[in-house]
Amino acid sequence: MTSETRNQLFLQYQNLIGKTIRRNRRLIAALWLETEDVAQDLSIVMLLAIEKFDPLRSDSLPAFLVSKLQFAILDIRRRHKPYGMGGTKPDTRPEYTYLNKVSDSGMVCEIPSYDDTGTFEVSEFLSNLTEFERNTLNQKVGGYSLKKKSHTAALADMRCRFEQFYTTSALSK
């Protein structure tokens, strides 16, 4: 396939990129991605898919392109997936705070700074949740939109109890 043919097919089916983005707009918004960046990634995927298209294996080029674009959206979701309750990746390293004071040897000291929330306190709070609250929290962390009043009330109650739990555990230290 020549580059001119590929470019003509790309221009002919370019509307599929917009349709795929509109179909997955909630996912893109939940991952805090820019629409232009997603469109650029999908454009690259579409160009590669046009190159790989084999008319002997598939009857329809548009159907082939739609499936490739949808799989590309799933790959983007996997690459930008938030981790855990706080949305941090598991390989997060501690930040370093540089002191203004120089030590006796002339070197600047580095002290790692960690979050005040201990892992023990959070795991203790999570162990006290009911089964419904645990399922609600898992769905919320999983990216589901919870619209039932029982779910939103459970999340608000958990948030309030965690704030109280965190302040009492911080005061006891």
C-alpha positions as CSV (number, residue, x, y, z in Angstrom):
1,M,0.0,0.0,0.0
2,T,1.4,3.4,-0.9
3,S,1.5,6.3,1.5
4,E,-1.0,8.3,-0.7
5,T,-3.5,5.5,-0.5
6,R,-3.0,5.2,3.3
7,N,-3.4,8.9,3.7
8,Q,-6.6,9.0,1.6
9,L,-8.1,6.1,3.7
10,F,-7.1,7.9,6.9
11,L,-8.8,11.1,5.8
12,Q,-11.9,9.1,4.7
13,Y,-12.3,7.3,8.0
14,Q,-11.0,10.1,10.3
15,N,-14.4,10.6,11.8
16,L,-14.1,7.2,13.6
17,I,-11.5,8.8,15.9
18,G,-14.0,11.4,17.0
19,K,-16.8,8.8,17.4
20,T,-14.4,6.6,19.6
21,I,-13.5,9.6,21.7
22,R,-17.2,10.6,22.2
23,R,-18.1,7.0,23.0
24,N,-15.4,6.9,25.7
25,R,-15.5,10.5,26.9
26,R,-16.4,9.6,30.5
27,L,-13.4,7.3,30.8
28,I,-11.1,9.9,29.3
29,A,-12.4,12.5,31.8
30,A,-12.0,10.1,34.7
31,L,-8.4,9.5,33.8
32,W,-7.8,13.3,33.5
33,L,-6.5,12.9,29.9
34,E,-6.5,15.6,27.3
35,T,-8.8,14.9,24.3
36,E,-6.1,16.1,21.9
37,D,-3.5,13.7,23.3
38,V,-6.0,10.8,23.0
39,A,-6.9,11.8,19.5
40,Q,-3.2,11.9,18.5
41,D,-2.6,8.4,20.0
42,L,-5.7,7.1,18.2
43,S,-4.5,8.7,14.9
44,I,-1.2,6.8,15.2
45,V,-3.1,3.6,15.9
46,M,-5.4,4.2,12.9
47,L,-2.4,4.7,10.5
48,L,-0.8,1.5,11.7
49,A,-4.1,-0.4,11.4
50,I,-4.6,0.8,7.9
51,E,-1.1,-0.5,7.1
52,K,-1.9,-3.9,8.6
53,F,-5.3,-4.3,7.1
54,D,-5.7,-7.5,5.2
55,P,-8.8,-7.8,3.0
56,L,-8.5,-11.6,3.0
57,R,-9.0,-11.8,6.8
58,S,-11.6,-9.0,7.3
59,D,-14.5,-7.9,5.1
60,S,-14.8,-4.4,6.3
61,L,-12.1,-1.8,6.8
62,P,-14.3,0.5,9.0
63,A,-15.2,-2.4,11.3
64,F,-11.5,-3.4,11.6
65,L,-10.5,0.2,12.4
66,V,-13.3,0.6,15.0
67,S,-12.1,-2.6,16.8
68,K,-8.4,-1.4,16.7
69,L,-9.4,2.0,18.1
70,Q,-11.4,0.5,20.9
71,F,-8.5,-1.7,21.9
72,A,-6.2,1.3,21.8
73,I,-8.6,3.1,24.2
74,L,-8.3,0.1,26.5
75,D,-4.5,0.2,26.3
76,I,-4.6,3.9,27.1
77,R,-6.8,3.1,30.1
78,R,-4.3,0.5,31.3
79,R,-1.4,2.9,30.9
80,H,-3.0,5.7,32.8
81,K,-4.9,3.7,35.4
82,P,-5.0,5.2,38.9
83,Y,-3.6,3.1,41.7
84,G,-5.2,2.6,45.2
85,M,-7.2,5.1,47.2
86,G,-4.9,8.0,46.6
87,G,-4.3,7.4,43.0
88,T,-0.5,7.0,43.4
89,K,1.5,4.5,41.5
90,P,3.1,1.6,43.5
91,D,6.6,2.7,42.6
92,T,6.3,6.1,44.3
93,R,9.5,7.1,45.9
94,P,10.0,9.5,48.9
95,E,10.6,13.1,48.2
96,Y,13.8,14.6,49.4
97,T,14.0,17.9,51.3
98,Y,17.2,19.8,51.1
99,L,18.4,21.6,54.2
100,N,19.8,25.1,53.9
101,K,22.4,24.2,56.6
102,V,25.6,22.7,55.4
103,S,27.1,20.0,57.6
104,D,30.6,20.2,59.0
105,S,32.1,18.2,56.1
106,G,30.6,20.7,53.6
107,M,27.9,18.4,52.2
108,V,24.2,19.2,52.1
109,C,22.1,16.7,54.0
110,E,19.1,15.0,52.5
111,I,16.2,13.9,54.7
112,P,13.4,11.9,53.2
113,S,9.9,13.3,53.9
114,Y,7.0,10.9,54.2
115,D,3.3,11.4,54.5
116,D,2.0,11.6,58.1
117,T,-0.8,9.0,57.4
118,G,0.6,5.7,58.6
119,T,-0.2,2.5,56.8
120,F,-1.3,0.9,60.0
121,E,-3.9,3.6,60.7
122,V,-5.4,3.3,57.2
123,S,-5.5,-0.5,57.3
124,E,-7.1,-0.4,60.7
125,F,-9.8,2.0,59.4
126,L,-10.4,-0.2,56.4
127,S,-10.7,-3.3,58.5
128,N,-13.6,-1.7,60.4
129,L,-15.8,-1.2,57.2
130,T,-18.9,-3.2,56.7
131,E,-19.3,-5.5,53.6
132,F,-21.5,-3.0,51.8
133,E,-19.1,-0.1,52.5
134,R,-16.2,-2.3,51.3
135,N,-18.0,-3.1,48.1
136,T,-19.0,0.5,47.6
137,L,-15.4,1.6,48.1
138,N,-14.1,-1.0,45.7
139,Q,-16.5,0.1,43.0
140,K,-15.6,3.8,43.5
141,V,-11.8,3.0,43.3
142,G,-12.6,0.8,40.3
143,G,-13.9,3.9,38.4
144,Y,-17.6,3.1,38.5
145,S,-20.0,6.0,38.7
146,L,-22.1,5.5,41.9
147,K,-25.4,7.3,41.6
148,K,-27.6,5.5,44.2
149,K,-28.3,7.4,47.3
150,S,-27.2,4.5,49.4
151,H,-23.8,4.5,47.8
152,T,-23.3,8.2,48.1
153,A,-24.5,8.2,51.7
154,A,-22.1,5.4,52.5
155,L,-19.2,7.2,50.9
156,A,-20.0,10.4,52.8
157,D,-20.3,8.5,56.0
158,M,-16.9,6.8,55.4
159,R,-15.3,10.1,54.6
160,C,-16.6,11.6,57.8
161,R,-15.6,8.7,59.9
162,F,-12.1,8.6,58.3
163,E,-11.6,12.3,59.1
164,Q,-12.7,11.7,62.7
165,F,-10.5,8.6,62.9
166,Y,-7.5,10.4,61.4
167,T,-7.8,13.4,63.8
168,T,-8.1,11.1,66.9
169,S,-5.1,9.0,65.8
170,A,-3.1,12.1,65.0
171,L,-3.9,13.6,68.5
172,S,-3.0,10.3,70.2
173,K,0.5,10.4,68.8
